Structure formats: C-alpha cells, structure tokens
Amino acid sequence: MLKPWATCGRAAAIDSTVLRAHGGVWHKKDREAGVVPHTAIDTEAHWTKSGWHGWVYGWKLHLVATVAAVWIPLAADLTSANVADNEQALHLLPELPPDLRYLLGDQHYNDPTLHTACACASQTIVATRNGTYPHTDPGVAVRKIFHALRSHTIENFNQHFKGIFDAHGQVPTKGLVNPRRFALGAVFVYQLSLWYRFEHGLNLRVGLKAFLKAA
C-alpha cells in the first residue's frame, strides 16, 4: 500500500540487534557447571559478542527493513543471542515481498546457502566481503554504494526502534516466549502506526516517535 520502492531500487537491509536479558547474566563458568546463582537469571537467554556493545547476555532481534525513504520492517524474529545471523536469515526470506531484488547485509550474511536461497527467489545478496581492504575486484564501487545504503538504513532503524520502545536496556520479561512477544509485538505496532499515518495523510518519517509515545 505504501509502495516504498516507487521512486528507488527494490532493496532491503538485513541485520540483527541485541537485546539484554531481564534479571542479570549467567556467566559462562556457571552455565557450564549447570549452576544458577540466583533465580532472577533468565536461563533461556545466551551470550553473543556485539561490535557495538561487546559481550551481551540476552537475545537477538533479526530484522529486514526497506531501503527507501520510509523504513518499513518487512520480516522479524527473536532468538537467543547465540543464533547465527546467516542461519536465522533463511527463516526470514519466505516473508519478504516477491518484488524485492536486493538484500543488503554485513559479512555475516555472505553465506553460500543464503546466496542460493535468494537466487531461487530471483533476489541477490549484497554482503560485505572478508579480506584485506581496499578490495579491487570488479563491482567494488557499486558494492560500496550498497553497503552505505545498508548501514544508513538498518543501523539507524535499529536505534530508532529501540528508542521508541525503550529497548536499550533489559527486556521487561523472561523466557524466550515473552521477550519474543514483546519484540515482535513492538514491530507489529510499528507497522500498524505506519499504516494508520498513511491512511490519514500524515508524515511517515517525522513525528512517528512522538505519535507512538503518546499512544
């Protein structure tokens, strides 16, 4: 309905962002020994190392959003933080619209299985490559533009989303089911808010945070 790609290329960005578990952390030595020091620890969460936050105990919110003038979440899921980004991406692909052509990701999505799955849907993964910089192979200039678009879209959207739903701290609930309900419920509310503002002729980029906070 919003037709986000009417005036731009049909691309989306994929990434995960970490959410901290409720009630403190379960240290590796205690986890391996099967010892839970206190009942506040959420034993269903897990560890991951984030480039932004270092080691985090909690969850990963996996998101795909439109690369366009309006950021629209297209697919999402919540897993424990140790689930690999490229593995979970395979579960998000069936949710993406059929007219999508480019899926932009970081080096975690430069995976042969993921490339094949996208190719079967007539889509192309454009992901950061490993190796010494600067790369000099054909296509590097075009990939540089795609990488800038990915970073601008998904990293800003993740921070925007966390700011609206107070997700920079710990999630409010424990166990996989309840944090998943919290995170995916927030994504759904965000989608509904975009739809509402579209139906009422309101700006889709300005005032959304205040609109949701007031609701």
N, C-alpha and C positions, 0 to 999 in steps of 0.2 A: 504493500500500500504506500509506503513512504518512498519507494523507488530510489534508494540511496546511490545507485550507480548510474543514474540517468545522465549525468554530466562528467563521469570519470570512469576509469577502468574498473572491471569487476574483480576486486581483490578483497581479501580478508586477512587479518593478522591473528596468529595463534600464540598463546603463551600460558604459563601458569604463574600464579602469585601465591605466596604463603600466607596462611592464617594461623595465628598462635593458638595452641590448645588452651582450654579452660583449666585452671587449677594447678599450674606449675608443670615441671618437666620430669620425665622419667629417664634418669641418667643411664648411659649405656651399661655400666657395670652392674647396676641394679636390675636392669632389664634382662641381661644375660643370665643373671642368677635367679631370676623369677621373683625378685623381692620388690614389693611396692611399699616405699617408705611411709606414705600417707594416703588416705582414701580420696584426697582431692585430685590426685593424678588421673588423667584420662589415659587409660592403658590401650585404647584403640588408636590413638594418635601415633605419630612416628617422627623420626628425625630427617631433615634434609639440610643441605648447605646452599644458602642463597648468596648470589653475587652481591646483593644489596645489604642483607641483614646478617650474613654469616650463618652459623648453625642455628636452626629453628626447630623446635619441637611442636608439631601440630599437623596442619592439613595443607593440601594444595587445591586451589580453585583453578581449574583448567577452563580457559575462555577462548572463544573465537569471536572477533568483532569486525564489523565492516571497516574497510579503509575507504573513507568517504568524508564528506562534510559533516555528516552526523554519525556518531559511533553507535551502532546497534549491536548488542550481543546476539549472536546467531546460535551459539551452542555453548553449553557449560556443564561441568560436573565437578563434584568434590570428592577427593580421595585422601587417604593418609599421605603424609608428606614424602614418603619414600617411593611412591609410584612414579615410574619414569615418564617424562613428558611425551616421548615418542610413542610409548605403548598406549597411553590414555588417548592420544590423538586419534588412533584408529577407531575408537568408540564414538568420537565426535563427528567424524566425517559423514556418516549417514544423515546427520541432522542438517547439513549445510545445503543451501538452495542450489538447484541444478544449474543455474546460470552463472555461478561462481567460476572463475577461471584461474585465479592465482591465490595460493595460500602462503602467506609470508611468516617465516619463523626464524628462531635463532638456531645455533648449531645443534641443539638437542633434537631438532626435527629433520636433520639431514640424515635420514634413515632409509635404506633401500626398500624395506617393506612399506613404509609410508609413501615413498615416491611411486611405487607400483599401485598402491591403493588409490592414490589421487589420479594417476594416469587412467585407471579404469573408469573414473568418473569425469574424464576429459578436463582434469584440473592439473595444475603444475605447482609443485612445492618449490618455493624460492627460499632457501635457508643458508645461513652463514656457513662458510666452509672453514675447516681446520687448515692449519699450515701457516707458514711464515708470511707476514704482511710486508709490503703490499702484494696482493695477488696480481698476476699479469696475464692470466688466461683470457681467451675471448669471452666477452659478455660481462666482464668485471664492472664496467662503467654502468651498465644497466642494473646489475645486482646492487650496486651501491645506492642507486635511487630507491630500489625496492626496500633495502634494509633501512634506509632513513624513514620511509613511509611506515614500515612495521614498527620501528621504535617510537615514532611520534604517536602512532595510533594506540597500540596495546599498552605501552608503559604509562602513557597519560591516562588512558581509560581505567587501568587498574587502580591508580592513585585516586582518580575522580570517584570511582565506585566505592573504594574503601572509605573515602572521606564522607560520602553521603550516608553510608550505612554503619559508620563507627566501627570499621573492621581493622583499624590499625593496631588495636590492642588484642586481647584474647577474645575468642568467640564466646558467646554467652552460655553455651550448653556443652554437654559432654556426650561421648559416644559418637560413632560415625553417623547414625541416622539423624540425630538432632542438629549437629553442625551442618550436615548436608541440607536439611530442610531450611535452616537459617540462610545459607549462602544461595541456594538455588531459588528460594523464595524471594530473596532480595533481587536476583537477576530478573525474575518474573515481574516483580513490582516495577523495576526499571523499564522493562519492555512495555508494560501497561501504561506507564506515565508518558512514554514517547507517543504511544497510540492516542492517548487522551489529548495531549497537547496538539498533535497533528489534526485530530478531529475538530478541535476548537480554534484552529488557526493560530496557535501560539508558537513562539520561537522554540525550536528543538535543541538549540545549543546554549542559549542564555536563559538563566533563571530556573533551570531544572533542579539544581541542588536546593534552592530555597523552596521550590514547589513541593519537593518530596519531604523536606524537613517539616514544612507546615502541615502536610498530610499526616 
